[in-house]
Amino acid sequence: MRIRPLLLAVGIAFGATLPAYAAAPGSTAPAFTIADTAGKPVKLADYRGKFVVLEWTNPECPFVQKHYVSRNMQGLQKEWAGKGAVWLAINSTNAGHSEFKTGAEMASWMQAQGAAPASTLIDGTSATGRAYGARTTPHMFVVDPAGTLVYDGAIDDKRSANPADAKGAHNYVRAALTEAMAGRPVTVAHTTPYGCSVKY
């Protein structure tokens, strides 16, 4: 009986017990307006005509830390910004949760990581996270220039919190962007995300 809470915790961490997605590949990406770390409103609609990557994040999560410690996330942010994509990091931790970070705290953390998203957004009401059905941190979405979701799910196929596993992993986000930017259908448009549960 003592094992059950641990199994439940692991299930939640890997997104196995949470509700079905509110948004799915092939559907229109839910519109949002969220304040960035400086309090400036950022609208998804502002980036119509561009590829947009949405990265759900939480500095407290060891799975997020894996991708920043390894420099994997920063590398992706810079790689795809260089190819014209807009990268938005979203923290949907509810403002009432102990892991909530203010805009200043998130800005400081991102700066310390050498991160390079176009904006880091504070979804303190969790409304946008729920609209997308974001399950984990990280949980990744790719939106095409027409505003259609073309990928959602895990960042890669190494479902661990070990930074060493980021190297050599098959990166689903890179694969989706490469295909979509070349005008091809995304071969793997959905995977099950892994990480810590979003703190709604």
N, C-alpha and C positions, 0 to 999 in steps of 0.2 A: 504493500500500500504506500510505503514511503517513496517509491519510485515514481508514482503517478504525477506529483507536482513537477518533477524534473522533466518527465516526458512531455507534459503540457507546455512547460516553458520552452522546451526545444521546438515543439510544434509551432508555437507562436513565433519564435525567432525566425523560423524558416517560412513563415507565411502560410502554414498548412491549415490553420483552423479559422482563418478570417473569412469574411463574406466575399462573394464573387465581385469581380471588378465592376465599377460604375462606368468605366470607359474601356473600350477594346479596339484593337487595330481594325481600321476600316471605317471607324466612326469619327465624327467631328470632335476634335479636342475641346473639352469644356472651357469656355471663356473664363478668365479670371482677371482681377485687379488686386495685387498684393503690394504692400509697402516693402521697399528694400531696406537694407540695414540703416540707411540714413533717413528713412521715413518717406521716401519718394515713391508714389504709386507707379507700379509697373504693370502694364496690360499685355496679355498674350497677343491681343489684336495689333499691338504696335509692331509686331514682327511678322505680320502677314507677308508672304512672299519670300520668306526665308525658312530654312530648316531650323527647328528649335529642339534642343535637348533639355528635358526636365529631369533633374537629379534630386530625389528626396534624400535629405541628409539629417544627421543628428550627431554632433561631436561626441556624445556620450556612448555611442554604439561601437563596439569593437569591430564590427564588420565595416563600418564607415572608416574607422581608424586604419583598418587593413589597407584600404585603397588610397589613403592619404599618406600613411607611413611609407608605403611602397612607391609613392609618387605616381601611381597608376592613374588616379583620378585627375591630378593636375596635368599629366601628360595628355590625357584625352581632351581635357578642356582647351588646352593650347593648340593641340593638333587640329581640332575641328573648328575652333575660332579662326584659325589660319585658312580654313577652307570655306569660310563664310557662314558657318552655323552659329546660332546664338545659344549659349549655354546658361541655363538658369538653375541655380541650386535653391531648393525650397525646404525650409524647416517647418513642418506641420505639427511639431510638438505643441500641445495645447498650453495656453498661457497659465493655466492653473496647475500644470504638472511640474514636479520638482526638477525635471530635466529641461524645462523651458529656458531658452537663451534670448536675451534682448538683442536688438539690432547691433548695439555696440559690442556685445559679447561675441556674436556671430562674426562680425566684421574683424574683430581681433583674432579670433580663431582661424578664420580663412586666411588672413594676412600671415599668420604664423606658419601656416601650411604651404605658403607660396602658391595658393590656389588662384585660378584665373577664370572663374565664371563671369559672364557679362554682368550678372547681378546675383546677389544672395537675398532671398525673399523670406520674410517672417510671416508665416501663415498661422498666427497665434490663435485664431478661432478654429483652426483645422478644416475650414470649409472647403478649401481647394483640395486638400488631401483626400477628403471624403468624396468630392466630386469625381476625382480620378480613381478612387478606390485604391489609393497608395497603401500598400500593405507593410512594407518594410523599409528600413534604411540600410543600404540604398535600395531604391526602386526606380527604374529608369523608363522614361518615355521619349519617343522621338516623334515629332510633329513635322509634317511636310509643308512646303510653301502654300498649299491650298488649305491648310488648317486641319488636315486629316492625320489621325494617329497611324503611324506605320510600324511602330514597335512599342511593346511594353513588357517589362519583366526584369530579369536579372541582368546585372552588368556583364557577367561572364559565367563560365561553366565550372568554376572552382568554388564550390559552396562551402567555404571555410572562412575563419577569421585570421588566418595565417598570412601575413604580408608576403611571405615567400611564394605563396600560391598564385599571386597576381601575375607573376612572370610566367609566360608560356601558356596562360589560360586562353581559351577561345573567347574573344570579346564580342558579345552579341551586339553591343551598341555600335562598335566600329563596323561590324559586318553590315548592320542595317543601314547605317549612314552611307557606307561605300556603295551599296546596291541602289539605294534610293536616289543618291546624288547622280548616279549613272543612268537614271531613268528606268531601272529594272525593278521588278517586284521584290519585296523583301522576303527572302527564303524562309527565315525563321522570324515571324512577326510577333510571337508571344512565347514567353517562357515563364516559369514560376519564379518569382523573385525570392531571394534569400537575404537574411539579415535580422536585425532587431525589429520588433513590432513598432509601428508608428505610435507615438504616445498621444493618442486621442483622449 
